[in-house]
Amino acid sequence: MKRIAIASDAVEIRSLLEQASDEDIILQLVDGRKFMLSAVDDFDIEVPRTRQNKKIMALLDERAKQTGTISLVEVKQRLGIID
């Protein structure tokens, strides 16, 4: 994904960005091509990056295969924690 800085004097673009902060906008060129302008939060960027990280995905795949769990009560007993 590419990031492009928008100049402060780009009034028309800033107006479109302001509108896109409230709802997604579809921009259409004269030749018919369409583009979507949408607000993005960090989570929207982080998820695809995480999916591209092979080490994390391998760890998550391994963890997903685990079937056994330990109850909170048993963990407390093993650690000698008394409520």
C-alpha positions, 0 to 999 in steps of 0.5 A: 500500500502506498502513502501520499502526503496531501499538501495543505493548499489542495483544497478540493482534495481536502474537501473530498477527504473530509467527506470520506471521513463521514462515509465512503465516496466513489470517484468516477473519471470521465472515462468511466474508471471508478475509485473508492475513497474511504477513511482508514484506521490503523487496524485496517492497515495492521490486519493485512500486515499481520497476515503477511508476517509468516512467523506470526501466521505460523504461530497462530496456526500452531495455536489453533491446533491446540485442543487442550485448555486449563481452567482458571481454577486449575491455573490458580491451584497450580500457582498456589493462588487462593481467592 
